Amino acid sequence: MHTMAVVLEAPERLSLRPLTLRPVEAHDVVVEVDHSGISTGTERLLYTGTMPAFPGMGYPLVPGYESVGRVVAAGAEAQGRIGDTVFVPGANCYTDARGLFGGAARRVILPAAKALRVDPALGSQAALLALAATAYHALAGGKPAELIVGHGVLGRLLARIAVAMGGSPTVWETNPARASGAIGYAVTDSAADDRRDYAAIYDVSGAANMLDPLIGRLAKGGEVVLAGFYDRLDFAFPPAFMREATIRIAAEFKPADLAAVTALIADGRLSLDGLVTHVVPAAAANDAYVTAFSDAACLKMVLDWSDVA
């Protein structure tokens, strides 16, 4: 079996080309992908060749962990999944490229347990579920967010879920192109905010130099949650010592986080509207990756695979 896939041949060299898929095993499903999102965090590091040491790292690779599609075939033990609309958090199913994370392809093979059922009515917005679950995972593990740093798509999801949980966070954003679109919370430039008593600050900027200024805004006993992805971080110890600060790393989401955000969406407490700003044919993947990484107005770029055989 073959598929068309986005292949990063080397840093900043991307192609759309056919790949060979491994055989389908008894517990597998075959998913025909309708939409796949482009991550501006980890995928940018893969694209630019700046990804730190990571399991399975190497080129050529198929990126993507934000895919949604339909189960069109299955192994003997997963026949009941045929016809499901599912979210695909990645797939390692190629014989001639690495799957890192492997979801940016027209057709993928993965264990049925990893293909998560979603509401077909979500359409391309289902590509946001990984980020929404990541945001929920960060919030569910700590203090309520009082300050969120960054108003990109992950920052907006953090803020919307925080509001759904009863909070009213402030969001810092320095780029005027990303200041609008707040729903139930305030967005301001950090230079206009004098507070230095935040109990919980959630950073999704991914900036390596953010820890010192954020620790300086904490109340005693406060917490900085690192919800982005960083190469290397360091900080001045005395200010953190004086505040007895906690620094917490929020990693990838779990199935329970995805179930929680799905419930929030279903009962109307979490809206994904306005977050998918660009949908382009998969055939234009090269330009789409450049736009996703360079255009501040692009919150979430989604590839449409419907015209790919």
C-alpha positions in Angstrom: 0.0 0.0 0.0 1.2 3.5 -0.8 0.3 7.1 0.2 1.1 10.6 -0.7 2.8 12.4 2.3 4.5 15.6 3.3 8.2 14.6 3.5 10.9 16.8 5.1 13.9 15.5 3.1 16.3 17.8 5.1 16.0 21.1 7.0 14.0 23.6 4.9 13.6 21.1 2.0 10.1 19.7 1.8 8.3 17.6 -0.8 4.9 16.0 -1.4 5.7 12.5 -2.7 4.6 8.9 -2.5 5.7 6.6 0.3 5.3 2.9 0.9 3.3 1.9 4.0 4.1 -1.1 6.2 1.6 -4.1 6.2 -1.6 -3.7 8.2 -1.6 -5.8 11.4 -4.6 -7.4 13.1 -5.1 -4.5 15.6 -4.5 -1.7 13.0 -6.8 0.7 11.2 -6.2 2.5 7.9 -7.2 6.1 8.0 -7.8 8.3 5.0 -6.8 11.8 6.2 -9.1 14.7 5.3 -7.2 17.5 7.2 -3.9 17.8 9.0 -2.6 20.8 11.0 0.9 22.3 10.9 2.4 22.9 14.3 4.4 26.1 14.7 6.2 24.7 17.8 7.8 21.3 17.3 7.3 21.2 13.5 9.1 24.5 13.1 12.1 23.0 14.9 12.0 20.0 12.6 11.6 22.3 9.5 14.5 24.5 10.5 16.8 21.7 11.6 17.0 23.1 15.2 15.2 20.2 17.0 17.2 19.2 20.0 18.1 15.5 20.5 14.9 13.6 20.3 14.0 9.9 20.1 13.7 8.8 16.4 15.1 12.1 15.1 16.5 12.0 11.5 15.6 12.8 7.9 13.7 12.1 5.7 10.7 12.3 8.0 6.9 12.8 7.8 5.8 15.5 10.3 2.3 16.0 11.7 0.4 15.1 14.9 -2.9 17.0 14.2 -4.7 14.9 11.6 -8.3 13.9 11.3 -10.0 11.5 8.8 -12.0 8.4 8.4 -11.2 4.7 9.0 -11.5 3.1 5.6 -10.0 -0.4 6.4 -8.8 -2.3 9.4 -7.1 -5.5 10.5 -9.0 -8.6 11.7 -9.3 -7.4 15.3 -10.4 -3.8 14.4 -13.1 -4.3 11.8 -15.7 -2.6 14.0 -13.8 0.7 13.6 -14.4 1.0 9.9 -16.4 4.2 9.2 -15.3 6.0 12.3 -14.2 9.7 12.1 -11.0 9.8 14.1 -8.3 12.1 15.3 -4.7 10.8 14.5 -2.0 12.0 16.9 0.7 10.7 14.6 1.7 7.5 12.8 4.9 5.6 12.3 3.9 3.5 9.3 6.4 4.3 6.5 9.1 1.9 5.2 11.1 4.7 3.5 10.8 7.7 5.9 10.6 8.3 9.6 7.3 9.0 11.2 8.0 12.1 13.3 5.3 12.5 14.0 3.9 11.0 10.8 0.3 12.4 10.4 0.8 14.6 7.4 -0.2 12.1 4.8 -3.3 11.1 2.8 -3.4 7.6 4.2 -1.9 6.3 7.5 -1.8 3.0 9.4 -1.9 3.1 13.2 -3.1 0.9 16.1 -6.8 1.2 16.5 -6.4 2.3 20.1 -4.5 5.4 19.0 -7.2 6.5 16.5 -9.5 8.5 18.7 -13.2 8.9 17.7 -14.3 12.5 17.2 -17.5 14.3 16.1 -17.6 14.4 12.3 -19.3 17.8 12.6 -16.0 19.4 13.8 -14.6 19.2 10.2 -11.2 20.9 9.9 -11.5 22.2 13.5 -10.8 18.7 14.7 -7.1 19.3 13.8 -7.1 21.6 16.9 -7.8 18.8 19.4 -4.2 18.0 20.2 -3.5 21.6 21.1 -6.7 21.9 23.1 -5.9 18.7 25.0 -2.3 20.0 25.6 -3.7 23.2 27.0 -6.2 21.3 29.2 -3.4 19.0 30.4 -1.3 22.0 31.5 -4.2 23.7 33.3 -5.5 20.5 35.0 -2.2 19.9 36.7 -1.8 23.2 38.6 -3.1 26.4 39.9 -5.7 28.4 37.9 -4.0 30.5 35.2 -3.8 34.2 36.2 -1.4 35.2 33.4 -0.8 33.5 30.0 2.1 34.6 27.8 1.4 34.4 24.1 -1.8 34.9 22.2 -1.2 32.4 19.4 -3.5 29.4 19.0 -2.2 27.5 22.0 -2.4 30.7 24.2 -6.0 31.3 23.0 -7.0 27.7 23.8 -5.4 28.0 27.3 -7.3 31.2 27.9 -10.6 29.8 26.6 -10.3 26.7 28.7 -9.3 28.7 31.7 -12.4 30.8 31.3 -14.5 27.6 30.8 -13.1 26.5 34.2 -14.3 29.7 35.8 -11.1 31.8 35.5 -10.4 35.2 34.1 -6.8 35.3 33.0 -4.8 38.2 31.5 -2.9 37.4 28.3 0.3 39.1 27.3 0.9 39.6 23.6 3.4 42.1 22.1 2.4 41.6 18.4 -0.6 43.8 17.5 -1.6 41.4 14.8 -2.4 38.8 17.5 -4.0 41.1 20.1 -7.6 40.7 18.9 -10.0 37.8 19.2 -10.2 37.6 23.0 -13.3 35.9 24.4 -13.9 36.5 28.1 -10.4 37.6 29.0 -8.1 40.6 28.5 -5.1 40.9 26.2 -2.4 43.4 27.0 1.2 44.2 26.2 3.6 43.2 29.1 4.9 46.7 29.2 1.4 48.0 30.2 1.1 45.5 33.1 2.6 46.4 36.4 1.5 43.3 38.4 4.1 41.4 40.3 1.9 39.1 42.3 0.7 36.5 39.9 0.1 33.1 41.6 0.3 31.2 38.3 1.9 32.2 35.0 1.6 29.9 31.9 4.1 30.5 29.2 3.5 29.3 25.6 5.9 31.7 23.9 8.7 29.1 23.6 11.2 31.9 24.1 14.4 30.8 25.8 14.8 34.1 27.7 11.4 34.3 29.4 12.1 32.7 32.7 13.8 35.6 34.5 11.1 38.2 33.6 8.3 35.8 34.5 9.8 34.8 37.9 10.0 38.6 38.6 6.2 38.8 38.2 5.4 36.0 40.6 3.9 36.3 44.1 5.7 34.4 46.9 5.0 30.7 46.4 4.0 31.3 42.8 4.3 28.9 39.8 5.6 29.3 36.3 4.2 26.6 33.9 6.2 25.9 30.8 3.5 24.8 28.3 5.6 25.5 25.1 8.6 23.6 23.7 12.1 24.9 24.4 15.6 24.0 23.4 17.4 25.1 26.5 16.4 27.2 29.5 18.3 28.8 32.4 17.4 31.4 35.1 18.9 33.4 37.9 18.5 31.5 41.1 18.2 34.2 43.8 14.8 35.8 42.6 13.3 32.3 42.3 14.7 31.4 45.8 13.3 34.6 47.3 9.8 33.7 46.0 10.0 30.0 46.7 9.0 29.7 43.1 7.8 26.5 41.4 8.7 25.8 37.8 6.5 23.1 36.2 6.8 21.5 32.8 3.6 20.5 31.1 4.2 17.8 28.6 2.0 16.0 26.1 -1.7 15.3 26.6 -3.2 12.0 27.7 -6.4 10.4 26.4 -8.3 11.7 29.5 -7.3 15.3 28.5 -8.7 14.8 25.0 -11.9 13.3 26.5 -12.2 16.4 28.7 -11.9 19.0 25.9 -14.3 16.9 23.7 -16.8 17.2 26.6 -16.2 21.0 26.9 -16.8 21.4 23.1 -19.9 19.2 23.2 -21.6 21.1 25.9 -20.7 24.5 24.4 -18.2 25.7 27.1 -15.3 25.6 24.6 -15.5 27.1 21.1 -12.8 26.4 18.5 -14.2 29.1 16.2 -11.8 31.6 14.7 -8.7 29.5 15.4 -8.2 27.7 12.0 -7.3 30.8 9.9 -5.9 29.1 6.8 -7.0 25.9 4.9 -5.0 25.1 1.7 -4.8 22.1 -0.6 -2.1 19.6 0.5 -0.5 20.1 -3.0 0.5 23.6 -1.8 2.2 22.2 1.3 5.6 23.9 0.6 4.0 27.4 0.6 1.8 26.5 3.5 4.7 25.6 5.8 6.4 28.9 5.0 3.2 30.9 5.7 2.5 29.0 9.0 6.0 29.9 10.3 6.2 33.5 9.1 2.7 35.1 9.0 1.6 36.4 12.4 -2.0 36.4 11.1 -1.9 32.7 10.6 -3.0 31.1 13.9 -3.5 27.5 12.5 -2.7 26.3 9.0 -4.5 23.2 7.9 -3.8 21.1 4.9 -6.8 19.8 2.9 -6.1 16.3 1.5 -9.5 15.8 -0.2 -8.0 16.3 -3.8 -5.1 13.9 -3.2 -5.6 10.3 -4.5 
